[in-house]
Every structure is written in structure tokens, then in C-alpha cells.
Amino acid sequence: MLIYGKNVVNEILSGNNKIYKVFLDNNFKDDEILSKIDKLNLKKFHLDKNKLDKMCGNSANQGIVLDVEEYKYISFEDIEKDISSKFVVMLDSLEDSHNFGAIIRTCECAGVDYIIIPKRRSVSVNSTVYKTSSGALANVKICEVVNLTNTIKKLKSLGYWIYGSDMSGTNYSSVKYDSKTCLIIGSEGHGLKQIVYSSCDEIISLPMKGKINSLNASVACGILVYEIMKYK
């Protein structure tokens, strides 16, 4: 997997990720990053700007690209074993990498314990997610599961109260949130799948006063996450 951009590269270099290669713009200058690369004794390859940009699909890379191992998801058993866990965010078929990265960043800042995503029909951790999360991904635990509804049942057995976000729900600000909470955010275009909606203990909504009747998934998640954190 290719990772690019100074912020996320700095986080990766400071973490425990396996790094295979480092690609640098011929004019790259950042003493802190270069010092970390030298201390880790990593293989460096110098390229001209055009080749580096092409490697990243012409995405902004700030002159540095890392070739790293694929992201390692945790298992649901890890969540089951964590008796201190209080807050899980579940994403139901989210499709946009930028939204996913922004949600990861919000969850890290707010102190969410885990993020759960489905293995199929959903965005997964990729280069864009790494960059959009601005390095937060290094500090967030993400679990991939085969079936969200089965996972919801397991979370309920662990004492979690399941809140789904949908326009049909109760105003989010009038709800007193349970001590162990799972918040489910639906996909950008379709919201919660019906089977997931039906599995929730409670549906909450953000009031819409303008002419546009929906918020970006990452914005909605941020508002709801910080409201729920008031009860933690």
C-alpha cells in the first residue's frame, strides 16, 4: 500500500508499521522526516516530481511516498475481550474514502474505542483513507466483520445500546445515551439498510432547518459522536 503526505508519513514512521520502501522527490527537504528514515535504515529511492505524482495517481503527496504493509484490522474477539470499551462506531456500507478518513479522524480525536465496518460493499482502509485521516489511523482500532446484523446482536449481548442515525428518528439532543454505546452511520446515498435499521434499539436524527435535507456522513458522525461523548 502506498502512503503519502507529510502528516501521515510522520505518523507511520513513528509507529510500528512495516515499511518496505521510501520514495522521495529529488527536492524533498524535511529534516525531521529524513532523520526518522535514516534511523530506521529504510531503503530510499529518489524520483522526479512527475514520476512521484504518477505513482500516487496525481494526488498531492508533498514529495514523499511510503510503501507499507496492508492495514491490519482487529478481530471482533478483541472487542469482546475489552471490558473497558464504552463507545463503538459502526459504518453501514459507507462508500467514500474521504468520508471514512474524516470519520476516523473524528473518532480518534473524540476517544471512540473502535470502528466496525463490513467486509463487503463498503470502503476499506486504502491510501486515500490514510491521507484523509491525517495520521489518526495509526491510533484507531478498526474491525472488519462479515455480517453487521450478527455483530449488532453480539454487541447487545455485551451490554451495548445500539443507536442508528436516520432522519426518521428522535432528535439526537433529547436522548440520554447509555454508558455502553454503539452508533451506526449509514451510507452516503441510502442511509441505513432496512435490516440494520430494524436491529437498532433506538433511532436518532439531526434536525434539518435548511432546504437541503441531509448532511455529509462524516459531518453527521462528528456531531453525534461529540454529543454521545458528553455521557462518557
C-alpha positions, 0 to 999 in steps of 0.5 A: 500500500502506498502512503503519502503526505507529510502528516501521515508519513510522520505518523507511520514512521513513528509507529510500528508499521512495516515499511518496505520502501521510501520514495522521495522527490529529488527536492524533498527537504524535511529534516525531521522526516529524513532523520526518522528514515535514516534511523530506521535504515529504510531503503530510499529511492529518489524520483522526479516530481512527475514520476512521484505524482504518477505513482500516487495517481496525481494526488498531492503527496508533498514529495514523499511516498511510503510503501507499507504493509496492508492495514491490519484490522482487529478481530471482533474477539478483541472487542469482546475481550475489552471490558473497558470499551464504552463507545463503538462506531459502526459504518453501514456500507459507507462508500467514500474514502474521504468520508471514512478518513474524516470519520476516523479522524473524528473518532480518534480525536473524540476517544471512540474505542473502535470502528466496525465496518463490513467486509463487503460493499463498503470502503476499506482502509486504502491510501486515500483513507490514510491521507484523509485521516491525517495520521489518526489511523495509526491510533484507531482500532478498526474491525472488519466483520462479515455480517453487521446484523450478527455483530449488532446482536453480539454487541447487545449481548455485551451490554451495548445500546445500539443507536442508528442515525436516520432522519426518521428518528428522535432528535439526537439532543433529547436522548440520554445515551447509555454508558455502553454505546454503539452508533451506526452511520449509514451510507452516503446515498441510502442511509441505513439498510432496512435490516440494520435499521430494524436491529437498532434499539433506538433511532436518532436524527439531526434536525434539518432547518435548511432546504437541503435535507441531509448532511455529509456522513462524516459531518453527521458522525462528528456531531453525534459522536461529540454529543454521545461523548458528553455521557462518557 
